[in-house]
């Protein structure tokens, strides 16, 4: 046997996003890429901001001795200071470079945090709909997951359900705002209540409960919707993010984790996170990209383009009869499937060369996800196909 039974099972139940992405490649070979409308994967079609190229050329044309050598396992001081400066501004909490670890994307950061805090058998709450890899990340470090649903229409926090789910083995809760796949943004009022709830539970249970805020879409927000900092409301909180979306750099695998300076024993947590960053094999975020993003913390892709795509699809699909919450951020729509079997609905959409991801892939059967981070021309060409699909159900 070439793989373990556990991995074999995991492969068989692997990500629906990847499955549909691969199906798209097959359809493109048959019908031509221009006739296939692939809404499956959150891979931004936009290019990084102009400042990225400018900084890249500066580094390439003026190399510094030793710029490709090993660095502190937390990352370059210059980069961590730049990150800390922005976090201090957005949270009104005095974050320093000593509270930041540069990581290999948000996935790397989440694994570092979970390895740092989890004992075998401890529990992490994840909120449905959720990014499917959360379960694997928790399992990587001996933890278990408990799924807690958000409101099934608005996808906002169900605070009573979270309260009821926290028990003696709960070590953390992962929140993702703006959310993948729903685009929901959790408001300040709910985060304040959540902070009070977690403090009460910590006192009742006599243990620290961490809030891990996964924030790769924090800068992709619309309609002046603020994305509040969890640092302002939850003492034992950690922010994890990447520049995959806000700088359109998913292939560079660059991100960071940052601990709330007010966290209980924050120094010990940071010591653990730096250690885990090393022993997990990530070691360091790539040196070149660390130097690049140090100068790009105030840069972003053009959010207006995403807003226009959101509005185009949202208005067209709701007019056709599809039901969904209008997302406040990220670049996804998460409509209710017009039939109970979301997998069957997605298969029927393929007849019109529409590639979607079933909500089952996000722990939310009965819905489906549309990633609109693709070229606007593809979206516009897809509209007749959406109309044909809608006629089957409405």
C-alpha positions as CSV (number, residue, x, y, z in Angstrom):
1,X,0.0,0.0,0.0
2,X,1.5,3.3,-1.1
3,X,-0.6,5.6,1.2
4,X,-2.1,5.3,4.6
5,X,-5.8,4.4,5.0
6,X,-6.4,7.8,6.5
7,X,-4.9,9.6,3.5
8,X,-6.7,7.3,1.1
9,X,-10.0,8.3,2.7
10,X,-9.1,11.9,2.6
11,X,-8.3,11.8,-1.1
12,X,-11.6,10.1,-1.9
13,X,-13.4,12.9,-0.1
14,X,-11.1,15.6,-1.3
15,X,-12.0,19.2,-2.1
16,X,-15.0,19.8,-4.4
17,X,-13.3,23.0,-5.6
18,X,-10.4,21.0,-7.1
19,X,-12.7,18.4,-8.5
20,X,-14.7,21.0,-10.3
21,X,-11.6,22.8,-11.4
22,X,-10.4,19.6,-13.0
23,X,-13.8,19.0,-14.7
24,X,-13.4,22.5,-16.2
25,X,-10.1,21.5,-17.8
26,X,-11.9,18.5,-19.4
27,X,-14.8,20.6,-20.7
28,X,-12.3,23.2,-22.1
29,X,-10.6,20.6,-24.1
30,X,-13.9,19.5,-25.5
31,X,-15.7,22.8,-26.1
32,X,-12.8,25.4,-26.1
33,X,-11.9,27.5,-23.1
34,X,-13.8,30.5,-24.4
35,X,-17.1,28.4,-24.2
36,X,-16.6,27.2,-20.6
37,X,-17.6,29.4,-17.7
38,X,-15.5,28.4,-14.7
39,X,-16.6,29.8,-11.4
40,X,-14.9,27.2,-9.3
41,X,-11.7,28.5,-7.8
42,X,-10.8,31.7,-5.9
43,X,-7.8,32.4,-8.1
44,X,-7.8,36.1,-8.9
45,X,-7.6,37.1,-12.5
46,X,-6.5,40.6,-11.7
47,X,-2.8,41.5,-11.7
48,X,-1.0,42.7,-8.6
49,X,-0.9,46.5,-8.1
50,X,1.6,48.5,-10.0
51,X,3.7,49.1,-6.9
52,X,4.5,45.3,-6.8
53,X,6.3,45.4,-10.1
54,X,8.1,48.6,-9.1
55,X,9.4,47.1,-5.9
56,X,10.3,43.9,-7.6
57,X,12.4,45.8,-10.2
58,X,14.1,47.8,-7.4
59,X,15.1,44.6,-5.6
60,X,16.2,42.9,-8.8
61,X,18.3,45.9,-10.0
62,X,19.8,46.7,-6.6
63,X,20.4,43.4,-4.8
64,X,21.7,43.5,-1.3
65,X,24.4,41.1,-0.1
66,X,22.9,38.2,1.9
67,X,19.4,39.0,0.8
68,X,18.7,35.3,0.0
69,X,20.1,33.9,3.2
70,X,18.3,32.5,6.2
71,X,16.6,35.0,8.5
72,X,15.0,35.0,12.0
73,X,12.3,32.3,12.0
74,X,9.7,34.9,12.7
75,X,10.7,36.8,9.5
76,X,12.4,40.0,8.7
77,X,12.2,42.7,11.3
78,X,11.4,45.3,8.6
79,X,8.5,43.3,7.2
80,X,7.0,42.5,10.7
81,X,7.3,46.1,11.6
82,X,5.4,47.2,8.5
83,X,2.7,44.6,9.2
84,X,2.5,45.7,12.9
85,X,2.1,49.4,11.9
86,X,-1.0,48.6,9.8
87,X,-2.5,46.3,12.5
88,X,-2.0,49.0,15.1
89,X,-3.8,51.5,13.0
90,X,-6.8,49.3,12.1
91,X,-7.2,47.9,15.6
92,X,-6.2,50.8,17.9
93,X,-4.1,48.2,19.7
94,X,-0.3,48.7,20.0
95,X,0.9,45.8,17.9
96,X,4.7,45.4,17.6
97,X,6.9,43.3,15.4
98,X,7.4,40.9,18.3
99,X,3.7,40.0,17.9
100,X,4.0,39.0,14.2
101,X,5.3,35.9,12.5
102,X,5.6,35.8,8.7
103,X,4.2,32.6,7.3
104,X,3.8,30.6,4.1
105,X,0.3,32.0,3.4
106,X,-2.7,31.8,5.6
107,X,-2.8,28.0,5.4
108,X,0.7,27.9,6.8
109,X,-0.2,30.5,9.5
110,X,-3.3,28.5,10.6
111,X,-1.3,25.3,10.9
112,X,1.3,27.2,13.0
113,X,-1.4,28.6,15.4
114,X,-3.1,25.2,15.8
115,X,0.1,23.3,16.5
116,X,1.0,26.0,19.0
117,X,-2.2,25.8,21.0
118,X,-3.8,22.3,20.6
119,X,-3.4,19.4,22.9
120,X,-4.5,16.0,21.6
121,X,-8.2,15.6,21.5
122,X,-9.0,19.3,22.1
123,X,-11.8,20.9,20.1
124,X,-11.9,23.7,17.6
125,X,-15.3,25.2,16.6
126,X,-15.7,26.0,12.9
127,X,-18.6,28.0,11.5
128,X,-20.7,26.6,8.6
129,X,-20.4,27.3,5.8
130,X,-16.6,27.0,6.2
131,X,-13.4,26.7,4.2
132,X,-13.1,22.9,3.9
133,X,-9.4,22.7,4.7
134,X,-10.1,23.8,8.3
135,X,-11.0,20.3,9.3
136,X,-7.7,18.9,7.9
137,X,-5.7,21.6,9.5
138,X,-7.1,20.8,13.0
139,X,-6.7,17.1,12.4
140,X,-3.0,17.7,11.5
141,X,-2.4,18.6,15.1
142,X,-4.5,16.0,16.9
143,X,-7.6,18.2,17.4
144,X,-11.2,17.6,16.7
145,X,-13.7,19.9,15.0
146,X,-17.3,20.8,15.9
147,X,-19.4,22.5,13.3
148,X,-21.6,25.4,14.4
149,X,-24.0,26.8,11.8
150,X,-24.4,30.5,11.2
151,X,-27.8,32.0,10.3
152,X,-28.9,30.1,7.2
153,X,-30.2,33.1,5.3
154,X,-27.8,35.9,6.3
155,X,-24.8,33.8,7.3
156,X,-24.2,36.0,10.3
157,X,-23.0,34.6,13.6
158,X,-25.5,32.5,15.6
159,X,-24.1,33.6,19.0
160,X,-26.5,31.3,21.0
161,X,-25.4,28.3,19.0
162,X,-21.7,29.2,19.6
163,X,-22.5,29.6,23.4
164,X,-24.1,26.2,23.5
165,X,-21.3,24.5,21.6
166,X,-18.4,25.5,23.8
167,X,-17.5,22.8,26.2
168,X,-14.7,21.6,28.5
169,X,-12.5,20.5,25.6
170,X,-12.9,23.7,23.5
171,X,-9.6,25.3,22.8
172,X,-10.4,27.7,19.9
173,X,-13.0,29.0,17.4
174,X,-12.1,29.9,13.9
175,X,-13.9,32.9,12.3
176,X,-13.5,34.0,8.7
177,X,-14.8,37.5,7.8
178,X,-15.3,38.4,5.0
179,X,-16.3,34.8,4.7
180,X,-15.4,32.2,2.1
181,X,-17.9,31.1,0.7
182,X,-20.6,33.5,1.7
183,X,-19.0,36.9,1.6
184,X,-20.6,37.7,5.0
185,X,-18.9,40.3,7.2
186,X,-19.3,40.0,11.0
187,X,-20.2,43.4,12.5
188,X,-18.7,45.1,15.5
189,X,-21.8,44.5,17.6
190,X,-21.6,40.7,17.2
191,X,-17.9,40.6,17.8
192,X,-18.3,42.5,21.0
193,X,-20.9,40.0,22.2
194,X,-18.7,37.1,21.1
195,X,-15.8,38.6,23.1
196,X,-18.0,38.8,26.2
197,X,-19.2,35.3,25.6
198,X,-15.6,33.9,25.3
199,X,-14.5,35.7,28.5
200,X,-17.5,34.3,30.4
201,X,-16.8,30.7,29.1
202,X,-13.1,31.0,29.9
203,X,-14.0,31.9,33.5
204,X,-16.6,29.1,33.8
205,X,-14.3,26.4,32.3
206,X,-11.0,27.7,33.8
207,X,-9.2,27.5,30.4
208,X,-8.1,29.8,27.6
209,X,-10.2,29.8,24.5
210,X,-8.6,31.4,21.5
211,X,-10.4,33.2,18.7
212,X,-8.5,32.6,15.4
213,X,-9.5,35.1,12.8
214,X,-8.8,34.0,9.2
215,X,-8.7,37.3,7.2
216,X,-7.4,36.9,3.6
217,X,-10.3,38.9,2.3
218,X,-10.2,41.7,4.9
219,X,-9.5,44.4,2.3
220,X,-12.0,43.1,-0.2
221,X,-15.1,44.8,1.1
222,X,-17.9,46.7,-0.5
223,X,-20.5,49.4,0.2
224,X,-18.3,51.0,2.9
225,X,-18.8,47.8,5.0
226,X,-16.2,47.9,7.8
227,X,-14.3,44.8,8.7
228,X,-13.8,45.2,12.5
229,X,-10.6,44.1,14.1
230,X,-11.1,41.2,16.5
231,X,-8.2,42.6,18.6
232,X,-10.7,45.3,19.9
233,X,-13.1,42.7,21.3
234,X,-11.4,39.4,22.1
235,X,-8.3,39.3,24.3
236,X,-7.1,35.9,23.4
237,X,-7.2,36.4,19.7
238,X,-4.9,35.7,16.7
239,X,-5.2,37.2,13.2
240,X,-4.0,35.0,10.3
241,X,-4.0,36.3,6.8
242,X,-2.3,36.2,3.4
243,X,-1.7,38.5,0.5
244,X,-3.1,36.1,-2.0
245,X,-6.3,38.1,-2.5
246,X,-5.6,41.8,-1.5
247,X,-2.3,41.9,-3.6
248,X,-3.3,39.1,-6.0
249,X,-0.3,37.0,-5.0
250,X,-1.7,33.5,-4.3
251,X,1.3,31.7,-6.0
252,X,3.8,33.5,-3.8
253,X,2.5,31.9,-0.5
254,X,3.1,34.9,1.7
255,X,1.1,35.8,4.8
256,X,1.5,36.3,8.5
257,X,0.0,35.6,11.9
258,X,-0.3,38.3,14.6
259,X,-1.2,37.8,18.3
260,X,-3.2,40.3,20.3
261,X,-0.7,42.0,22.5
262,X,-3.2,41.7,25.4
263,X,-3.3,37.9,25.1
264,X,-2.6,35.9,28.2
265,X,1.1,35.0,28.2
266,X,1.5,36.5,24.7
267,X,5.3,36.1,24.9
268,X,5.0,32.4,25.5
269,X,2.5,32.1,22.6
270,X,4.8,33.9,20.2
271,X,7.8,31.7,21.4
272,X,5.7,28.7,20.6
273,X,4.5,30.0,17.2
274,X,8.1,30.8,16.1
275,X,9.1,27.3,17.2
276,X,6.2,25.7,15.3
277,X,6.9,27.7,12.2
278,X,10.3,26.0,12.1
279,X,9.4,22.4,13.1
280,X,6.4,22.2,10.7
281,X,8.9,22.6,7.9
282,X,7.7,26.0,6.7
283,X,10.8,27.5,8.4
284,X,10.4,30.9,6.9
285,X,8.1,32.7,4.5
286,X,10.1,33.3,1.2
287,X,12.8,36.0,1.6
288,X,12.2,37.8,-1.6
289,X,8.5,38.2,-1.2
290,X,8.9,39.2,2.5
291,X,11.0,42.1,1.3
292,X,8.4,43.0,-1.3
293,X,5.4,43.1,0.9
294,X,7.1,45.1,3.5
295,X,6.7,48.1,1.1
296,X,3.2,47.1,0.0
297,X,1.2,47.1,3.2
298,X,-0.9,50.1,2.1
299,X,-1.5,48.7,-1.4
300,X,-4.4,46.7,-2.8
301,X,-5.9,45.5,-6.0
302,X,-8.7,47.5,-7.4
303,X,-11.7,46.6,-5.3
304,X,-14.1,48.5,-7.6
305,X,-13.6,45.8,-10.3
306,X,-14.8,43.1,-7.9
307,X,-17.8,45.2,-6.8
308,X,-18.9,45.6,-10.4
309,X,-18.6,41.8,-11.0
310,X,-20.6,41.1,-7.8
311,X,-23.3,43.5,-8.8
312,X,-23.5,42.2,-12.3
313,X,-24.0,38.6,-11.2
314,X,-26.1,39.3,-8.2
315,X,-28.6,41.4,-10.0
316,X,-28.8,39.1,-13.0
317,X,-29.2,35.9,-10.9
318,X,-31.7,37.2,-8.4
319,X,-33.8,38.5,-11.4
320,X,-33.7,34.9,-12.7
321,X,-35.1,33.6,-9.4
322,X,-32.0,32.5,-7.5
323,X,-32.0,33.3,-3.8
324,X,-28.9,34.5,-2.0
325,X,-27.6,37.0,0.6
326,X,-25.7,39.9,-1.0
327,X,-22.1,39.5,0.0
328,X,-20.4,42.4,1.9
329,X,-16.9,41.3,0.9
330,X,-14.7,38.6,-0.6
331,X,-15.5,37.6,-4.2
332,X,-18.1,34.8,-3.9
333,X,-21.8,34.4,-4.1
334,X,-23.4,31.5,-2.2
335,X,-27.0,31.0,-3.5
336,X,-29.5,28.5,-2.3
337,X,-29.7,25.6,-4.7
338,X,-33.1,25.4,-6.4
339,X,-33.2,21.7,-5.6
340,X,-32.3,20.0,-2.4
341,X,-29.4,18.0,-3.9
342,X,-26.8,20.7,-4.6
343,X,-24.4,18.1,-6.2
344,X,-27.1,17.2,-8.7
345,X,-27.7,20.9,-9.4
346,X,-24.1,21.5,-10.1
347,X,-24.0,18.5,-12.4
348,X,-26.9,19.9,-14.3
349,X,-25.3,23.3,-14.6
350,X,-22.4,21.6,-16.4
351,X,-24.7,20.9,-19.3
352,X,-24.5,24.6,-20.0
353,X,-20.7,24.6,-19.4
354,X,-21.3,26.4,-16.0
355,X,-18.8,25.2,-13.5
356,X,-19.8,25.7,-9.9
357,X,-19.0,24.2,-6.5
358,X,-21.6,22.4,-4.4
359,X,-22.2,23.8,-0.9
360,X,-21.5,20.3,0.4
361,X,-17.9,21.1,-0.2
362,X,-18.2,23.9,2.5
363,X,-20.2,21.8,5.0
364,X,-23.4,23.4,3.7
365,X,-25.4,21.1,1.5
366,X,-28.3,22.8,-0.3
367,X,-26.2,25.7,-1.6
368,X,-23.6,26.3,-4.2
369,X,-20.7,28.7,-4.6
370,X,-19.8,31.1,-7.4
371,X,-16.3,32.6,-7.5
372,X,-16.5,35.8,-9.5
373,X,-12.8,36.7,-9.4
374,X,-12.6,35.9,-13.1
375,X,-12.5,38.1,-16.2
376,X,-15.7,40.2,-16.6
377,X,-15.9,39.1,-20.2
378,X,-16.4,35.5,-19.1
379,X,-19.1,36.5,-16.7
380,X,-20.9,38.4,-19.4
381,X,-20.6,35.6,-21.9
382,X,-22.0,33.2,-19.2
383,X,-25.3,35.1,-18.7
384,X,-27.2,33.3,-21.5
385,X,-26.1,30.0,-20.0
386,X,-27.5,31.1,-16.6
387,X,-30.8,32.0,-18.2
388,X,-31.0,28.5,-19.8
389,X,-30.2,26.9,-16.5
390,X,-32.8,28.9,-14.6
391,X,-35.5,27.9,-17.0
392,X,-35.1,24.3,-15.8
393,X,-36.0,25.3,-12.2
394,X,-38.1,28.5,-12.1
